[in-house]
Amino acid sequence: MQFFRPEEFRCNCGKCQLGFPDMKHTFLLRLDDARRIAGIPFTVTSSIRCPEWNAKVGGVDSSAHLAGWAADIAATAGPARWKIAMAAQRAGFNRLGIAHTFIHMDCDPNKPSHVIWTY
């Protein structure tokens, strides 16, 4: 990966061993491509999650984070949100969630595609 370090993909629970090796390779390639297209830094705020952490942060039981198909990228300003969202789509992400402080992107093949939601 050109723009990310493996330690950016650890579960935020601080207890389990989930991390970079558990992320889907296809997802990581697309994320790197999205970062290149956007031309701005991406800060990963959440990636792979263990079931306990997912429940604690209010994730759904079928969250793409649990299987290594998703990440949340910090985005608080409108221009950054635009660049991140457009780059994600161009890189092949077909599921985006827009929140006040982050953009969720995933490409989980087991979920409905071509959707955008808000938090």
C-alpha positions in Angstrom: 0.0 0.0 0.0 1.3 3.4 -0.9 -0.7 5.7 1.4 -1.4 3.6 4.6 0.5 1.8 7.3 -0.7 -1.6 8.6 -1.1 -0.2 12.1 -3.9 2.0 10.9 -6.1 -1.0 10.5 -6.2 -2.4 14.0 -9.5 -2.9 15.8 -10.1 0.0 18.1 -11.1 -2.2 21.1 -7.5 -2.4 22.2 -7.9 -6.0 23.3 -8.3 -8.3 20.3 -5.6 -9.0 17.6 -7.7 -8.1 14.6 -5.9 -5.8 12.1 -4.3 -5.4 8.7 -4.0 -9.1 7.9 -7.8 -9.4 8.4 -8.7 -6.7 6.0 -9.8 -7.8 2.5 -7.1 -7.3 -0.1 -9.6 -5.9 -2.7 -10.8 -3.4 -0.1 -7.3 -2.2 0.7 -6.4 -1.8 -3.0 -9.5 0.3 -3.6 -8.8 2.4 -0.5 -5.3 3.2 -1.7 -6.7 4.1 -5.1 -9.3 6.4 -3.6 -6.6 8.2 -1.6 -4.6 8.7 -4.7 -7.6 10.0 -6.6 -8.7 12.4 -3.8 -5.2 13.9 -3.5 -5.7 14.6 0.2 -4.7 12.6 3.3 -7.1 10.0 4.6 -7.3 9.3 8.4 -8.7 5.9 9.1 -10.9 6.2 12.2 -12.4 2.7 12.1 -11.6 -0.4 10.1 -11.8 -4.1 11.1 -13.9 -4.6 14.3 -14.3 -7.4 16.6 -18.0 -8.2 17.5 -17.6 -6.7 21.0 -16.3 -3.4 19.7 -18.8 -3.3 16.8 -21.6 -3.6 19.4 -20.1 -1.0 21.6 -20.0 1.6 18.8 -23.5 0.8 17.7 -22.6 -1.2 14.5 -25.2 -3.5 13.0 -24.7 -7.2 13.4 -23.9 -7.6 9.7 -21.5 -4.7 9.5 -18.9 -4.8 6.7 -16.4 -3.7 9.4 -16.6 -7.2 10.9 -15.4 -8.9 7.8 -12.7 -6.4 6.8 -14.6 -4.9 3.9 -15.0 -1.4 5.4 -13.3 1.7 6.9 -14.4 5.1 8.1 -12.3 8.0 7.0 -12.3 11.3 9.0 -14.1 14.1 7.1 -15.4 17.2 8.9 -15.2 19.9 6.2 -17.5 19.9 3.1 -14.7 20.1 0.5 -12.9 17.1 2.0 -16.2 15.1 2.2 -16.8 15.8 -1.5 -13.2 14.8 -2.5 -13.4 11.6 -0.4 -16.8 10.6 -1.5 -16.1 11.2 -5.2 -12.8 9.5 -5.0 -14.3 6.5 -3.3 -16.9 6.1 -6.0 -14.3 6.4 -8.8 -12.1 3.8 -7.0 -15.0 1.3 -7.1 -16.6 1.7 -3.6 -20.4 1.1 -4.1 -21.5 1.7 -0.5 -21.0 5.0 1.2 -22.2 6.4 4.6 -21.9 10.1 5.2 -21.6 11.3 8.8 -20.8 14.6 10.4 -17.2 13.5 11.2 -16.4 10.7 8.8 -17.3 8.9 5.6 -17.9 5.1 5.7 -16.8 3.2 2.6 -17.2 -0.4 1.8 -17.4 -2.8 -1.0 -18.8 -5.9 0.8 -20.0 -8.2 -2.0 -22.6 -9.7 0.3 -24.5 -6.5 0.7 -26.8 -4.4 -1.6 -24.6 -2.2 -3.8 -24.9 1.3 -5.1 -26.2 2.9 -1.9 -25.5 6.1 0.0 -26.8 6.7 3.5 -26.4 9.3 6.2 -25.9 9.0 10.0 
